[in-house]
Amino acid sequence: MKKQGFFITFEGGEGSGKSTHADLLKDYLQKRGFEVVLLREPGGTGTGEKLREILLSKSNNISPITELLLFLASRRELVKEVILPSLEDGKIVICDRFMDSTTAYQGYGRGIDLKLVLKLNKLAVEEAYPTLTFVLDTDNLLGFKLKGDDRIEIEDNSFHRKVRKGYLEIAKKEPQRVKIIKSKGEIPEIQEQIRTLIDKYLKKNF
């Protein structure tokens, strides 16, 4: 019987380093002989990439509910087209953002009812629930503001503080799945913390 894959997600605010560490972990696991699929949200499919352009373009003025539904639409396509088939093939899937981003950004950040967000998230992900989630936590709200590459990055600091609070609340509710990694310090040191936790899981389950 083929072994089920392993689903890892990276979360965190803008400029927290999650994309860097997702990529470094992919390289680490591939060198150990695992088949790894690295994805990002929104995106990862033809439809998802088109939705990404709409969602992140600074020229678009999108209402909170529309934003929520577009993120979920992108996620649903990614789950059906890529994540579930990859997990069924026994691969390790790493996703740069997933369902917790919606809870943190649209729930806590935008103020959309959390019960509604949870219900819609469950509809979008089905059984593609992360096994392990790393939240790269930073209280630095300055670095990304200098770039302001997309519509969400340029939100004011009060919005990003709400998002951070959301992530910390998620971690309190699901400590077995969600691990807070402080993103202060050198990249190799932070990555070593992540690898240590991954190695413990793989030793027990692979």
N, C-alpha and C positions, 0 to 999 in steps of 0.2 A: 504494500500500500504506500502510495507516494505521500511524503511528509508535507504538511501544510506549511506555507511560507510564513514570514515574519514581517509585520507591518510596523514601521517606525516613523514617527512624525517629529518635525522640528517646528517649534513655535516661538513667538517672541515679538516684541515691538520693533519698530523701524530702527535699523542700525545696530541691532543686538548681536549680529554675527551668525544667525541661524543658517543662512545660505552657505556661508563658508564652512561651517562645521558639518552640514549635511553632505557637502561635496567631499570633505576630508574623510568622513566616516565611510562613504561609498568606496573610496580608494583603499581604505584599510581593510574592509570586508572582502573586496575583490582580490586583494593580495593574499587573503586567507583561503581563497578558493570558492567563495560564495558567488552565486549569480545575484547581481544587484540591479534593481531598477530605480533610478533617481528621477523624481517628478517634482513639479512645482504647481502651486495653486495661486490664483486661477490659471488654468492652462493645461498643458499635457495632452490635449487632443485638438483636432482641427477646430471644433466648435469652441472648446475652452480657450484657445488662443485668441479667437475673435472676440469672445466675451471679455478676455483680459484687456484687450485694447479699449473696449468701451468702459470698463470699470475703472481703469487707471488713468485714462486721459484727463488731463487738467481742463480740457475744453468742455467736458461733459458735466452738466449739473444734474445729478441723479438723486432722487428721493431715497431716504433710508430703506423703505420697504422694497423699492425697485432694486436697490443695491443688494439687499439680502437675497432676493429671489434670483438675481443674476449669478451671484456667487454659488448658490445652491445648484443652479442649472449646470454650471461649469463642473462642480463637484460630482454631480450625478453622472455626467458623461465620462469623467475620469474613472469613477468607480466601476462602471459597467464595461468600458472599453479596455482599461489597462490594469487597474488595481486588482480586481477580483480574478481575472485570468492569470495574472502574474503570481498571486498567492496560491492559486490552485496548482500552478506549475512548480511550487516549492521554492520560489524565489524570495529574496528579501526585498521589500519595497520600502524606499525612503521617500517621504514626501515633505517638501518645504512648504509648510502650512497645510492645514486640513480643517476639520470641523471645529476645533477649539478657537481658531481664528474668527470664525463666525460668532461664536459665543462672546469672545472678548471684544471684537470690533463692533459688530452690529448689535449685540445684546448690551454689553456694558458701555461701550463707546457711544453708540447711537441712541441707546435707551429703548430699544425694541424689547417687548415682553420676553423674558428669558424662557418661560414655558413654551411660547410659540417657537422661539429659536430652537429649543431642544427638540420639539416635535418635528419640525421641518428638517433638522439635521439628521434625525433618525430615518426619515423618509428618504433622504438623499444617499446616506451611506449604507443602509441595510446592514449586512453582516461584515462590511469592511471597516471594522472598528480597530483603531490602533492598539497594538500590544504594548507599546512603550512610546511615551512622548517626552521629548526634552523641551523645556521652556528656557530659552536663553534670556535671563532677566537682567535688565539694565535700567537704572534710573536716569541715564544720560539722555536728555531730550534735545541735545544741540547738534550732534554730528550729522544726522540725516537732514535736519532743517536747512543746512547749508546747501544741500543739493536740490531738495524738493523735486525729485524726479517724477512723482505721480500725484494723483488727486488726494490720496489718503495720507501720504507723507506730509503734505502741506497743511494738514489740519492743525489747530492750535494745541498748545501744550496741555490744556485741560482735557482735551479729547484723549491724548496719548496717556495721560495719567489714569484715566478711567480704564483704558485698555489694559494697562499694566495691572491695575487692581483686579480686573477680570481674570487675567491669567493666574494671579496668586490665589484667587478664590477657587478657580478650577482645580489647582494643585491641592488645595486643602480638602476638597471633596473627593478627589481620586488619587490619593498618595501612592497607591500601588502602580498605577499607570503613568502618572505625570511626575516628572522629576525636574525640580528647579535647579538650573545651572547658572551660577553667577557669571556674567560675561565680562567682568573686570579681570584684568590680568593678561598674560601672554596667551596667544592662540594655542601653542603646544600644551600648555598646562590645562587649559579648558578642554581641549580635545582628549587629553588623557583621562579626565574625569568621565567623559562620555564613553570612551572605550572600555574603561573599567566596568561600568554598569552594563554595557553590551556584552562583554565577555562573561560576566556572571550569568546573564540570561542564557546565552548560547551554551554555556557549560551544562546548564540544567535541562535545556530543551532541544539541543541539536547534537 
